[in-house]
Amino acid sequence: MTEYKPIRKVVSGNYAAAYAAKHARVQVVAAYPITPQTSIIEKIAEFIANGEVENLQYVPVESEHSAMAACIGASATGARAFTATSAQGLALMHEMLHWAAGARLPIVMVDVNRAMAPPWSVWDDQTDSLAQRDTGWMQFYAENNQEVYDGVIMAFKVAETVNVPAMIVESAFILSHTYDVVEMIPQELVDEFLPPRKPLYTLTDFDNPISVGALATPNDYYEFRYKLAKAHEEAVKVIKDVGNEFGEMFGRDYSEMIEKEHIDDADFVFMGMGSLMGTVKEAVELLRKEGYKIGYAKVRWFRPFPKEELREIASKVNGIAVLDRNFSFGQEGILFNEAKGVLYSAKSKPVMKNYIVGLGGRDFTVDDVRKIAEDMKKVIEKGEPDVEVDWYHLKR
Amino acid sequence: MSLNTLFGEKKEAAVKISLESIGEYPEAPISLGTTLSNFTGDWRTFIPVVDDNKCVKCYICWKFCPEPAIYIREDGYVGIDYDYCKGCGICANECPTDAITMEKEEK
């Protein structure tokens, strides 16, 4: 391996995504503009206009539904395809997301988390991506701009190994438009880590013509669903291997699907996804100095869900405060709901409380973490939560 | 059937594919062959039957068949490829001399 000398650039989360797509040598990008995603595809268009990329076809389309359709067509020919969207755009893509996963096409997409309307909003909220939970896509939640960059490159490798599409999710504005130092990998080393795609099948093998998405009667459909389910199971192992390899090559280890700290020495932990966990990590270190016995568990991969890692964490702590920047109406926070489901069959069940935070970009600060830590202390002492779902920020 | 408008001689090689265990399935839901191995004729309930005595060789049925599963025999009359005929009945509906009737197929 060539010696790794990172290239440090000060970029927004969106530019980090665009550079990662470039470094992954994507061959087809089909996209439609939507705030706060637009600067990803603008940057990619700029790469092409400046002659900085070779062999990259950019397809401007009339909607997000068409963007994903174009990526599906490209990916079915064996190309490496990429797109990006947000909120209403992602919702419009919904049907095509099923097509991409069902046809086992390893497309990678960045979704910039944005609140669903109405009321109209352009700010951070995870409900858009979590509403796509059952489409068969893998989902990775980035905490910072570095994880957006690393996530896109790793996602291609994981996706192309298991033939399942992957979504890299970043926060509106908090990451998408905020500049930070990102360590980028020299092209030849990205090439070493991520070799050209070896497609499962290709539409352009004219000697062996196939059709994709053809009818499967009740006699065959079931087996293909099982294959996709197994691919997600396999992805759990592949994610760990790829994350480990990435760490060995570039010094940032992603072998944990849940990044965790102080678990062995914590009374309770904060669990959540995305940029808000950056705030939590900062706060946990501060609060530990004040005597709080707390830790954190940052869920990086929501699909496939890291069941075993969560059960392991749960066996070591008395409580989990689940922070959800999302909500499933008629139920509760989506991560909270998933975590409870996973822990039902665990031997050890910690006390859990769900805090609904940051919806539609409501600020979530270190001070909020402190208040929740104080509240959670009472929950642990009592052995049960006062309320299961706490609309923490509500103006009462 | 000696002549087929879809496949001609290739038709002789047609083999219906049936997958019996999970290991036989491809990883992705792609077709395992062309229509040669994916017969569509077994979806039907009704089957068209041609009465050569009434047929005037106008070939309206041949033009209208959406599959197309109707072919012209060497003697000039029409034949039906029952491996692909879906039993839609358009041929019977269009026939000006009522030479084609739809009969319930026994399976």
Interface residues (C-beta under 8 A of the other chain):
Chain A: G102 A103 R104 N163 L200 Y201 P209 I210 S211 V212 G213 A214 A216 D220 E223 F224 Y226 K227 A231
Chain B: L19 I22 Y25 P26 E27 A28 P29 I30 S31 T34
